[in-house]
Amino acid sequence: MLAELQGRLPVRVELAGLTAEDFYRILTEPQHNMLRQQAVLMATEGVDLQFTDGAVRAIAKAAEDANRLLDNIGARRLHTVLERVLAEVSFSADKLVAEAKASKTSSSTGSSKDAAAAQVLKPSSGKGKKQ
């Protein structure tokens, strides 16, 4: 009889929202974290995507702020933030890689058409790089 009653009693628990440090740990600690998944996804387009520690902390802070201001959906917010951050690169990766290759080629001949793009978006060599 106790088991029947236990399932019928409502249990309510208040949880604290995730902090920026919690989001940072979620983004960095798991072996196959969201950042690595995005890097592998972009590697299919020839983009070597790497995140600096400052960028990861900024993403974590943005997720914390969004959860505080909007509905608090926890760690699922990270997917939305990463999607927004990488939207332009995701949809124009082929063009950006082509520009980076052209820039790298032209910079080796003496002109620097767009050296910043070549540094940010290096074409991948097909080998997995450790982040």
Buried (B, 14 or more C-beta within 10 A) or exposed (E): EEEEEEEEEEEEEEEEEBEBEBBBBBBBEEEEBBBBEBBEBBBEBBBBBBBEEEEBBBBBBBBBEBBEEEEBBBBEBBEBBBEEBBEEBBEEBEEBBBBBBBBBEBBEEEEEEBBEBBEBBBBBEEEEEEE
